[in-house]
Amino acid sequence: MPHKHSTLNIILFIVVLFLNLMIKTDHTKWSALSDPYDYLQQSRYSFSDPHLWFPEKAEGFNPRPFAVPLLYKVAASDPDRIIILQKFLHSLSILLLVFSMLLFVRKNYLRYVGVFFTYLLMSWWNILGWTTTLLSESLSISLMFLWIATFLFLLKKRTALYLILHIIITVLFSFTRDNWPYLLLTFYFLLTLSAWVTDKKFVRYSVIMLVFCSAIFFVQGRAANIAKRYRIPVLNNIVYKIRPHDEYMQWFAKQGMPCGDKLITEFGRDSVSKEQLFMLYKDTTYAPLYNWIDAHGKNTWARFLITHPSHSLLFKESRADLSRILAYNIGYTGGMRGYTWISYYLFPLFNPVILLLLMTVQLLLFRRKRELMLLLPVALSLVFLLNVFLMYNADAMEMTRHLFVTNIIIQFIGILSVVIILDSQFFNDWVTARWNKWFSKTKK
């Protein structure tokens, strides 16, 4: 990597870190939520206490995957220090992401394009804003980009050191949210197939990660069962998606779900507010329903999705509801602050249609030159498309918060794809040939 690009990246990292730390924190944006207190409570357990790593559900406490509480603990479980840590990890993820991307870019001007637009994207309030609040989103996003960065380092360098680094980041990233193990397993499965066709020397690394992520999938699933983290999402789905439809309620009744008539009697078929749902969480008269969800809810919900494809594939969702998939700046972090106005009016720059066109070009380039890097944006697109269906069907509550990462990853894949396409020799030869052909006709 040319020294001047490394120097520019480091200078921008220092400047951006300083600007990020200068952004004021509004504690009122998180202090009224329940999630931060669960993370803080879990972070106060000692490193040797199993409750930090795999806690059990208790009255007034909803356990979380350990990565976020662990990092909160590193910051001494102090909100102000946690926010500083989040801003640092956010800035660090930009630094390493840029370094890793530039390893694959040959043209000098495209290096500057990649640096500029990556830093610009990461200043978007839809990403940066989460660093100012105590929720899992900031650490999850930062670790997602660190995961991509360490993967690119591994793809280029292919040493045991980079493999170990990538494994460490993968573990932390996976244990920020319970949906990530599904996506990681899918990604490394696609990667192994692609490497087998294009780059057999990389297969051993992809197989190691595939086996490792299979273990993560099993362990994190067990941890979620111990913590009963499936109870609330399944209950939310029953209340919001199943209760309004008589045929769905009858199907669940045949699966042994209790309290169905009680739900209809008390809530009818109309919409239910968050306040009503929160009261339902604490209503002991629904204990038989909670116990059934703990024992059978997860498997029954999965069976429902398989046997009702029109529901699981979102065919019955309205256009307004589907628009939540591309939600951004959703309000949890307040209005934009600091220097983020620079990117506020630019992003989102890409949309799904443009992304589809870019993926088509990537696949055409791959046909000409079978490089594994050309398939990375395609693999990421498929993985996060799976995430859309996974998250849309996982929990009917706070849908925009669960899916806001979709628009973020679309912007990143868009930037990465444009740089890769413009850097391709075949693309440049094609453009040159078309230009020469047009110029010859014009001259005549």
C-alpha positions as a Python dict, from the first residue, in 0.01 Angstrom:
ca = {
    (1, 'M'): (0, 0, 0),
    (2, 'P'): (148, 338, -95),
    (3, 'H'): (274, 536, 202),
    (4, 'K'): (76, 848, 111),
    (5, 'H'): (-255, 662, 134),
    (6, 'S'): (-160, 512, 470),
    (7, 'T'): (-65, 855, 599),
    (8, 'L'): (-390, 1009, 472),
    (9, 'N'): (-592, 733, 636),
    (10, 'I'): (-417, 780, 972),
    (11, 'I'): (-461, 1159, 960),
    (12, 'L'): (-831, 1123, 879),
    (13, 'F'): (-869, 869, 1161),
    (14, 'I'): (-721, 1114, 1413),
    (15, 'V'): (-934, 1403, 1286),
    (16, 'V'): (-1254, 1198, 1277),
    (17, 'L'): (-1191, 1049, 1623),
    (18, 'F'): (-1146, 1401, 1762),
    (19, 'L'): (-1464, 1525, 1591),
    (20, 'N'): (-1660, 1221, 1711),
    (21, 'L'): (-1549, 1273, 2071),
    (22, 'M'): (-1662, 1637, 2046),
    (23, 'I'): (-2021, 1539, 1965),
    (24, 'K'): (-2231, 1599, 2275),
    (25, 'T'): (-2425, 1314, 2432),
    (26, 'D'): (-2792, 1342, 2517),
    (27, 'H'): (-2847, 1084, 2793),
    (28, 'T'): (-3223, 1138, 2782),
    (29, 'K'): (-3229, 949, 2450),
    (30, 'W'): (-3148, 619, 2624),
    (31, 'S'): (-3227, 666, 2993),
    (32, 'A'): (-3600, 602, 2939),
    (33, 'L'): (-3538, 270, 2758),
    (34, 'S'): (-3512, -69, 2929),
    (35, 'D'): (-3241, -230, 2712),
    (36, 'P'): (-2945, -23, 2842),
    (37, 'Y'): (-3012, -125, 3202),
    (38, 'D'): (-3009, -495, 3105),
    (39, 'Y'): (-2669, -446, 2938),
    (40, 'L'): (-2537, -249, 3235),
    (41, 'Q'): (-2663, -505, 3488),
    (42, 'Q'): (-2504, -792, 3296),
    (43, 'S'): (-2178, -598, 3259),
    (44, 'R'): (-2139, -572, 3637),
    (45, 'Y'): (-2081, -946, 3681),
    (46, 'S'): (-1716, -1048, 3724),
    (47, 'F'): (-1522, -1207, 3440),
    (48, 'S'): (-1530, -1540, 3623),
    (49, 'D'): (-1907, -1530, 3674),
    (50, 'P'): (-2106, -1737, 3418),
    (51, 'H'): (-2382, -1474, 3436),
    (52, 'L'): (-2164, -1236, 3235),
    (53, 'W'): (-2127, -1486, 2952),
    (54, 'F'): (-2443, -1702, 2961),
    (55, 'P'): (-2692, -1547, 3205),
    (56, 'E'): (-3036, -1680, 3289),
    (57, 'K'): (-3351, -1473, 3271),
    (58, 'A'): (-3471, -1327, 3601),
    (59, 'E'): (-3751, -1098, 3711),
    (60, 'G'): (-3691, -755, 3560),
    (61, 'F'): (-3380, -872, 3374),
    (62, 'N'): (-3362, -979, 3010),
    (63, 'P'): (-3017, -1128, 2938),
    (64, 'R'): (-2831, -1037, 2621),
    (65, 'P'): (-2551, -1196, 2415),
    (66, 'F'): (-2227, -1132, 2603),
    (67, 'A'): (-2030, -909, 2361),
    (68, 'V'): (-2204, -579, 2438),
    (69, 'P'): (-2205, -628, 2819),
    (70, 'L'): (-1841, -741, 2797),
    (71, 'L'): (-1736, -421, 2620),
    (72, 'Y'): (-1947, -218, 2864),
    (73, 'K'): (-1750, -388, 3141),
    (74, 'V'): (-1423, -287, 2975),
    (75, 'A'): (-1553, 71, 3009),
    (76, 'A'): (-1619, 11, 3381),
    (77, 'S'): (-1997, 2, 3321),
    (78, 'D'): (-1994, 382, 3317),
    (79, 'P'): (-2225, 541, 3054),
    (80, 'D'): (-1987, 824, 2966),
    (81, 'R'): (-1690, 589, 2927),
    (82, 'I'): (-1902, 347, 2725),
    (83, 'I'): (-1989, 622, 2478),
    (84, 'I'): (-1620, 715, 2446),
    (85, 'L'): (-1539, 349, 2381),
    (86, 'Q'): (-1814, 328, 2117),
    (87, 'K'): (-1682, 636, 1939),
    (88, 'F'): (-1328, 496, 1945),
    (89, 'L'): (-1433, 156, 1806),
    (90, 'H'): (-1642, 331, 1540),
    (91, 'S'): (-1341, 539, 1432),
    (92, 'L'): (-1108, 238, 1448),
    (93, 'S'): (-1344, 39, 1225),
    (94, 'I'): (-1314, 310, 957),
    (95, 'L'): (-935, 311, 978),
    (96, 'L'): (-903, -67, 937),
    (97, 'L'): (-1182, -90, 680),
    (98, 'V'): (-1009, 164, 457),
    (99, 'F'): (-669, -6, 496),
    (100, 'S'): (-820, -343, 406),
    (101, 'M'): (-1013, -213, 103),
    (102, 'L'): (-711, -35, -41),
    (103, 'L'): (-521, -364, -49),
    (104, 'F'): (-739, -459, -346),
    (105, 'V'): (-742, -128, -536),
    (106, 'R'): (-477, -67, -802),
    (107, 'K'): (-565, 271, -951),
    (108, 'N'): (-441, 572, -758),
    (109, 'Y'): (-746, 796, -803),
    (110, 'L'): (-978, 515, -693),
    (111, 'R'): (-786, 485, -368),
    (112, 'Y'): (-878, 845, -292),
    (113, 'V'): (-1239, 780, -397),
    (114, 'G'): (-1253, 479, -163),
    (115, 'V'): (-1103, 672, 129),
    (116, 'F'): (-1326, 976, 79),
    (117, 'F'): (-1658, 794, 43),
    (118, 'T'): (-1588, 543, 322),
    (119, 'Y'): (-1516, 821, 572),
    (120, 'L'): (-1815, 1013, 438),
    (121, 'L'): (-2043, 711, 483),
    (122, 'M'): (-1924, 651, 838),
    (123, 'S'): (-2002, 1012, 929),
    (124, 'W'): (-2368, 952, 834),
    (125, 'W'): (-2580, 1013, 1144),
    (126, 'N'): (-2763, 687, 1074),
    (127, 'I'): (-2434, 515, 1171),
    (128, 'L'): (-2248, 765, 1387),
    (129, 'G'): (-2554, 867, 1589),
    (130, 'W'): (-2572, 527, 1760),
    (131, 'T'): (-2234, 590, 1927),
    (132, 'T'): (-2401, 851, 2147),
    (133, 'T'): (-2651, 614, 2310),
    (134, 'L'): (-2639, 296, 2520),
    (135, 'L'): (-2786, 38, 2285),
    (136, 'S'): (-2627, -257, 2104),
    (137, 'E'): (-2649, -98, 1759),
    (138, 'S'): (-2323, 102, 1775),
    (139, 'L'): (-2101, -186, 1883),
    (140, 'S'): (-2279, -422, 1644),
    (141, 'I'): (-2217, -190, 1345),
    (142, 'S'): (-1854, -122, 1440),
    (143, 'L'): (-1782, -492, 1485),
    (144, 'M'): (-1959, -567, 1156),
    (145, 'F'): (-1721, -337, 970),
    (146, 'L'): (-1424, -471, 1168),
    (147, 'W'): (-1538, -821, 1069),
    (148, 'I'): (-1539, -720, 701),
    (149, 'A'): (-1201, -549, 740),
    (150, 'T'): (-1033, -847, 908),
    (151, 'F'): (-1182, -1077, 644),
    (152, 'L'): (-1027, -863, 368),
    (153, 'F'): (-693, -871, 549),
    (154, 'L'): (-718, -1250, 570),
    (155, 'L'): (-815, -1279, 204),
    (156, 'K'): (-509, -1077, 102),
    (157, 'K'): (-244, -1184, 356),
    (158, 'R'): (-348, -1545, 433),
    (159, 'T'): (-147, -1596, 751),
    (160, 'A'): (-228, -1757, 1086),
    (161, 'L'): (-206, -1417, 1259),
    (162, 'Y'): (-478, -1266, 1040),
    (163, 'L'): (-689, -1581, 1079),
    (164, 'I'): (-671, -1553, 1459),
    (165, 'L'): (-756, -1182, 1444),
    (166, 'H'): (-1052, -1255, 1218),
    (167, 'I'): (-1175, -1530, 1452),
    (168, 'I'): (-1161, -1298, 1756),
    (169, 'I'): (-1359, -1025, 1578),
    (170, 'T'): (-1605, -1283, 1443),
    (171, 'V'): (-1679, -1408, 1796),
    (172, 'L'): (-1737, -1057, 1931),
    (173, 'F'): (-1945, -960, 1628),
    (174, 'S'): (-2160, -1273, 1646),
    (175, 'F'): (-2236, -1228, 2015),
    (176, 'T'): (-2366, -872, 1976),
    (177, 'R'): (-2702, -996, 1840),
    (178, 'D'): (-2867, -1334, 1801),
    (179, 'N'): (-2929, -1300, 1427),
    (180, 'W'): (-2562, -1277, 1328),
    (181, 'P'): (-2475, -1651, 1364),
    (182, 'Y'): (-2728, -1732, 1088),
    (183, 'L'): (-2567, -1481, 855),
    (184, 'L'): (-2209, -1580, 938),
    (185, 'L'): (-2286, -1945, 872),
    (186, 'T'): (-2446, -1853, 538),
    (187, 'F'): (-2156, -1626, 441),
    (188, 'Y'): (-1886, -1885, 504),
    (189, 'F'): (-2088, -2154, 328),
    (190, 'L'): (-2111, -1932, 18),
    (191, 'L'): (-1745, -1841, 57),
    (192, 'T'): (-1638, -2205, 70),
    (193, 'L'): (-1831, -2284, -248),
    (194, 'S'): (-1687, -1979, -423),
    (195, 'A'): (-1332, -2049, -310),
    (196, 'W'): (-1359, -2410, -428),
    (197, 'V'): (-1435, -2282, -779),
    (198, 'T'): (-1204, -1980, -793),
    (199, 'D'): (-929, -2002, -533),
    (200, 'K'): (-863, -2347, -386),
    (201, 'K'): (-572, -2216, -179),
    (202, 'F'): (-820, -2015, 25),
    (203, 'V'): (-1054, -2310, 87),
    (204, 'R'): (-875, -2417, 405),
    (205, 'Y'): (-938, -2074, 560),
    (206, 'S'): (-1302, -2070, 456),
    (207, 'V'): (-1357, -2425, 588),
    (208, 'I'): (-1196, -2333, 922),
    (209, 'M'): (-1430, -2035, 952),
    (210, 'L'): (-1729, -2243, 843),
    (211, 'V'): (-1660, -2505, 1112),
    (212, 'F'): (-1587, -2237, 1369),
    (213, 'C'): (-1911, -2049, 1292),
    (214, 'S'): (-2106, -2375, 1313),
    (215, 'A'): (-1979, -2405, 1670),
    (216, 'I'): (-2073, -2042, 1739),
    (217, 'F'): (-2420, -2109, 1599),
    (218, 'F'): (-2470, -2399, 1840),
    (219, 'V'): (-2328, -2220, 2146),
    (220, 'Q'): (-2518, -1896, 2085),
    (221, 'G'): (-2840, -2090, 2028),
    (222, 'R'): (-2791, -2268, 2360),
    (223, 'A'): (-2720, -1937, 2533),
    (224, 'A'): (-3039, -1787, 2387),
    (225, 'N'): (-3240, -2082, 2515),
    (226, 'I'): (-3089, -2052, 2864),
    (227, 'A'): (-3171, -1681, 2870),
    (228, 'K'): (-3517, -1738, 2718),
    (229, 'R'): (-3442, -1466, 2462),
    (230, 'Y'): (-3698, -1616, 2224),
    (231, 'R'): (-3991, -1554, 2458),
    (232, 'I'): (-4051, -1185, 2388),
    (233, 'P'): (-4001, -1200, 2006),
    (234, 'V'): (-4238, -1499, 1974),
    (235, 'L'): (-4494, -1328, 2199),
    (236, 'N'): (-4465, -1008, 1993),
    (237, 'N'): (-4528, -1207, 1674),
    (238, 'I'): (-4832, -1379, 1822),
    (239, 'V'): (-4980, -1047, 1934),
    (240, 'Y'): (-4902, -842, 1624),
    (241, 'K'): (-4904, -1094, 1339),
    (242, 'I'): (-5112, -1392, 1449),
    (243, 'R'): (-5387, -1250, 1672),
    (244, 'P'): (-5551, -1034, 1398),
    (245, 'H'): (-5608, -1342, 1174),
    (246, 'D'): (-5856, -1608, 1277),
    (247, 'E'): (-5703, -1880, 1056),
    (248, 'Y'): (-5359, -1820, 1207),
    (249, 'M'): (-5498, -1832, 1561),
    (250, 'Q'): (-5669, -2161, 1481),
    (251, 'W'): (-5342, -2302, 1346),
    (252, 'F'): (-5157, -2210, 1666),
    (253, 'A'): (-5440, -2348, 1878),
    (254, 'K'): (-5396, -2683, 1702),
    (255, 'Q'): (-5027, -2668, 1798),
    (256, 'G'): (-5130, -2650, 2162),
    (257, 'M'): (-5093, -2274, 2224),
    (258, 'P'): (-5296, -2175, 2534),
    (259, 'C'): (-5466, -1842, 2613),
    (260, 'G'): (-5566, -1773, 2250),
    (261, 'D'): (-5928, -1697, 2341),
    (262, 'K'): (-5810, -1481, 2630),
    (263, 'L'): (-5595, -1274, 2393),
    (264, 'I'): (-5889, -1219, 2156),
    (265, 'T'): (-6124, -1132, 2443),
    (266, 'E'): (-5889, -875, 2596),
    (267, 'F'): (-5731, -726, 2284),
    (268, 'G'): (-5973, -811, 2003),
    (269, 'R'): (-5840, -792, 1648),
    (270, 'D'): (-5739, -427, 1662),
    (271, 'S'): (-5390, -287, 1695),
    (272, 'V'): (-5209, -312, 2028),
    (273, 'S'): (-4995, -30, 2162),
    (274, 'K'): (-4645, -78, 2303),
    (275, 'E'): (-4776, 14, 2648),
    (276, 'Q'): (-5038, -264, 2631),
    (277, 'L'): (-4774, -511, 2516),
    (278, 'F'): (-4539, -415, 2800),
    (279, 'M'): (-4820, -476, 3048),
    (280, 'L'): (-4879, -815, 2887),
    (281, 'Y'): (-4515, -908, 2955),
    (282, 'K'): (-4584, -872, 3330),
    (283, 'D'): (-4935, -1024, 3337),
    (284, 'T'): (-4909, -1346, 3541),
    (285, 'T'): (-5248, -1465, 3418),
    (286, 'Y'): (-5073, -1545, 3089),
    (287, 'A'): (-4821, -1774, 3260),
    (288, 'P'): (-4946, -2081, 3062),
    (289, 'L'): (-4874, -1893, 2737),
    (290, 'Y'): (-4524, -1793, 2854),
    (291, 'N'): (-4447, -2149, 2959),
    (292, 'W'): (-4569, -2283, 2623),
    (293, 'I'): (-4353, -2029, 2438),
    (294, 'D'): (-4050, -2130, 2645),
    (295, 'A'): (-4106, -2498, 2565),
    (296, 'H'): (-4246, -2492, 2211),
    (297, 'G'): (-4264, -2134, 2084),
    (298, 'K'): (-3943, -2114, 1881),
    (299, 'N'): (-3997, -2443, 1696),
    (300, 'T'): (-4368, -2376, 1643),
    (301, 'W'): (-4295, -2032, 1496),
    (302, 'A'): (-4036, -2183, 1262),
    (303, 'R'): (-4289, -2448, 1154),
    (304, 'F'): (-4547, -2174, 1092),
    (305, 'L'): (-4305, -1986, 865),
    (306, 'I'): (-4226, -2301, 668),
    (307, 'T'): (-4591, -2399, 623),
    (308, 'H'): (-4705, -2042, 541),
    (309, 'P'): (-4459, -1923, 273),
    (310, 'S'): (-4678, -1632, 166),
    (311, 'H'): (-4630, -1494, 516),
    (312, 'S'): (-4261, -1574, 559),
    (313, 'L'): (-4172, -1441, 210),
    (314, 'L'): (-4355, -1114, 290),
    (315, 'F'): (-4612, -1144, 9),
    (316, 'K'): (-4889, -1025, 241),
    (317, 'E'): (-4707, -715, 360),
    (318, 'S'): (-4818, -374, 239),
    (319, 'R'): (-4582, -142, 55),
    (320, 'A'): (-4583, 91, 355),
    (321, 'D'): (-4481, -192, 586),
    (322, 'L'): (-4210, -312, 349),
    (323, 'S'): (-4063, 39, 340),
    (324, 'R'): (-3941, -25, 695),
    (325, 'I'): (-3673, -253, 548),
    (326, 'L'): (-3487, 57, 424),
    (327, 'A'): (-3544, 266, 737),
    (328, 'Y'): (-3275, 514, 841),
    (329, 'N'): (-3235, 796, 1094),
    (330, 'I'): (-3514, 635, 1293),
    (331, 'G'): (-3510, 865, 1596),
    (332, 'Y'): (-3339, 673, 1875),
    (333, 'T'): (-3035, 901, 1859),
    (334, 'G'): (-3209, 1237, 1818),
    (335, 'G'): (-3128, 1493, 1551),
    (336, 'M'): (-2791, 1506, 1377),
    (337, 'R'): (-2513, 1685, 1560),
    (338, 'G'): (-2156, 1791, 1496),
    (339, 'Y'): (-1995, 1759, 1154),
    (340, 'T'): (-2243, 1497, 1030),
    (341, 'W'): (-2431, 1753, 821),
    (342, 'I'): (-2166, 1685, 551),
    (343, 'S'): (-2314, 1344, 473),
    (344, 'Y'): (-2671, 1404, 593),
    (345, 'Y'): (-2803, 1510, 251),
    (346, 'L'): (-2594, 1264, 47),
    (347, 'F'): (-2697, 931, 196),
    (348, 'P'): (-2866, 706, 113),
    (349, 'L'): (-2680, 725, -217),
    (350, 'F'): (-2767, 375, -342),
    (351, 'N'): (-3096, 185, -350),
    (352, 'P'): (-3179, -185, -412),
    (353, 'V'): (-3229, -133, -787),
    (354, 'I'): (-2888, 28, -832),
    (355, 'L'): (-2735, -240, -613),
    (356, 'L'): (-2888, -511, -832),
    (357, 'L'): (-2735, -349, -1142),
    (358, 'L'): (-2397, -330, -971),
    (359, 'M'): (-2417, -698, -870),
    (360, 'T'): (-2498, -789, -1232),
    (361, 'V'): (-2186, -607, -1350),
    (362, 'Q'): (-1982, -778, -1077),
    (363, 'L'): (-2098, -1120, -1196),
    (364, 'L'): (-2017, -1031, -1557),
    (365, 'L'): (-1669, -925, -1450),
    (366, 'F'): (-1633, -1248, -1255),
    (367, 'R'): (-1707, -1447, -1570),
    (368, 'R'): (-1409, -1281, -1736),
    (369, 'K'): (-1170, -1290, -1442),
    (370, 'R'): (-1242, -1540, -1168),
    (371, 'E'): (-1122, -1353, -862),
    (372, 'L'): (-1277, -1424, -523),
    (373, 'M'): (-1285, -1054, -436),
    (374, 'L'): (-1529, -992, -721),
    (375, 'L'): (-1782, -1217, -546),
    (376, 'L'): (-1755, -1052, -204),
    (377, 'P'): (-2015, -777, -269),
    (378, 'V'): (-2250, -1040, -417),
    (379, 'A'): (-2206, -1268, -115),
    (380, 'L'): (-2266, -980, 127),
    (381, 'S'): (-2578, -879, -67),
    (382, 'L'): (-2721, -1231, -46),
    (383, 'V'): (-2639, -1261, 323),
    (384, 'F'): (-2806, -934, 414),
    (385, 'L'): (-3103, -1015, 193),
    (386, 'L'): (-3142, -1323, 412),
    (387, 'N'): (-3118, -1093, 713),
    (388, 'V'): (-3416, -895, 584),
    (389, 'F'): (-3638, -1205, 585),
    (390, 'L'): (-3487, -1328, 910),
    (391, 'M'): (-3540, -1006, 1103),
    (392, 'Y'): (-3876, -925, 947),
    (393, 'N'): (-4007, -1261, 1066),
    (394, 'A'): (-3816, -1275, 1395),
    (395, 'D'): (-3987, -996, 1587),
    (396, 'A'): (-4286, -784, 1487),
    (397, 'M'): (-4197, -507, 1730),
    (398, 'E'): (-3955, -220, 1654),
    (399, 'M'): (-3913, -342, 1299),
    (400, 'T'): (-3727, -32, 1180),
    (401, 'R'): (-3471, -67, 1457),
    (402, 'H'): (-3408, -430, 1368),
    (403, 'L'): (-3371, -356, 997),
    (404, 'F'): (-3193, -19, 987),
    (405, 'V'): (-2864, -198, 912),
    (406, 'T'): (-3002, -290, 567),
    (407, 'N'): (-2961, 59, 426),
    (408, 'I'): (-2618, 91, 583),
    (409, 'I'): (-2487, -224, 420),
    (410, 'I'): (-2643, -126, 85),
    (411, 'Q'): (-2442, 199, 92),
    (412, 'F'): (-2120, 20, 182),
    (413, 'I'): (-2163, -252, -81),
    (414, 'G'): (-2247, 18, -335),
    (415, 'I'): (-1924, 209, -264),
    (416, 'L'): (-1717, -110, -264),
    (417, 'S'): (-1871, -232, -590),
    (418, 'V'): (-1822, 95, -775),
    (419, 'V'): (-1455, 103, -674),
    (420, 'I'): (-1403, -263, -774),
    (421, 'I'): (-1580, -218, -1109),
    (422, 'L'): (-1392, 100, -1202),
    (423, 'D'): (-1066, -64, -1097),
    (424, 'S'): (-1126, -367, -1321),
    (425, 'Q'): (-902, -384, -1626),
    (426, 'F'): (-1173, -554, -1829),
    (427, 'F'): (-1419, -274, -1751),
    (428, 'N'): (-1165, -11, -1852),
    (429, 'D'): (-1086, -201, -2174),
    (430, 'W'): (-1458, -220, -2249),
    (431, 'V'): (-1506, 154, -2191),
    (432, 'T'): (-1200, 235, -2403),
    (433, 'A'): (-1322, 14, -2687),
    (434, 'R'): (-1668, 174, -2681),
    (435, 'W'): (-1518, 523, -2670),
    (436, 'N'): (-1286, 452, -2963),
    (437, 'K'): (-1573, 304, -3162),
    (438, 'W'): (-1793, 608, -3097),
    (439, 'F'): (-1510, 851, -3167),
    (440, 'S'): (-1431, 678, -3499),
    (441, 'K'): (-1792, 707, -3612),
    (442, 'T'): (-1806, 1073, -3507),
    (443, 'K'): (-1484, 1151, -3692),
    (444, 'K'): (-1616, 999, -4013),
}
